[in-house]
Amino acid sequence: MPKDPVLFDILTLFPNFFSCPLSTSLTNKGIHANLIKVGVHDIRDFGSGKHRQVDDRPFGGGPGMVLKPDVLAKSLKNLVDKRSKLVKSKPHVVLLDAAGSLLKQEKAQSLAKKSWVILICGHYEGVDERFKNAFVDEEISIGDYILTGGEPAALVVLDSVSRLIPGFLGKKESVTSESFAKVRVENKELKLLDYPVYTRPDIFAGRKVPEVLLSGNHQKIGKWRLEKSLEKTKKKRPDLLREG
C-alpha cells in the first residue's frame, strides 16, 4: 500500500519566493512522485485593516517592526482547520528564527519522520514571543548569521529533510554514505565528512586519480575511503570527532 506523502506547509509573506525552487530539481520530482506535498500560504491574507497590516512597532521602543501574533495565529489556524479535514495527524510547527537551535543532520532526520511539518518564515525584527509560546513546537536556525527573512531558511530545511525521505534520492546509499552520516570506527560511532571523489578523465591538470580507485578491489577501496574521510574530518571539521 503506497505511503502518504510527507506534507510541508510554508507560511510566508512572500509566496512567490518559492515558485522556482519548488518547480525544479529533485524537489519537483519528489512532489510529482507523491513523496512530498508542499503548500505555500500567504500570511498577508490575514493582515488587519484595509492595508492588511502584518507587523507593528515593538512595545518598549527599539528599531524595526515585529510580526503581529494575532495575524500569525489566524493564518496558522486557517491552515490547520483546512488541512485537518484531510490529515489525521497533528502538525509539527517550526519557526525559522535566528535564535532557534542550529539545524544539523540529526534534526533533519527527526523531521523526516514527521507526517506534517509547518514552516513559518520569520521577518523584520522577529515574531511576538506570545505567538511562539502558544503555537510553535520548535525554532530552527540554519546558522549564526542574519537573513532578511525566513524564506531561504525554510528552503534549506525543506531540502535537507526531503532528501531523507525513502525513495526521494533513489538509492539508500546516497544518504548513508555522505558527510555527517555516522560511521563505526573501532567500536566508536563517529560523524565524518565524505571521502574525496573522482571521475573521468583519469588525468586532469597533471593529476592522476588515486590508483586504489582503479584497482577494482572493493575492500581496499573501502579502507582507503574511510582513511580519507578521517583525514578530511580531522583537517576541516575536528569538532565533529569531538561530538562523536
ZIHUKA-V249335 format. One line per field, one symbol per residue. ss: DSSP state (a for helix, b for strand, c for the rest). Layout:
ss=???
//
This chain:
ss=cccccbbbbbbbccaaaaaaaaccaaaaaaaacccbbbbbbbaaaacbccccbcbbbcccccccbbbcaaaaaaaaaaaaaaaacccccccbbbbbbbbbbbccaaaaaaaccccbbbbbbcbcccbcaaaaaaaccbbbbcccccccbcaaaaaaaaaaaaccccccccccaaaacccccbbbbccbbbbcccccccccccbbccbbccaaaacccaaaaaaaaaaaaaaaaaaacaaaaaac
//
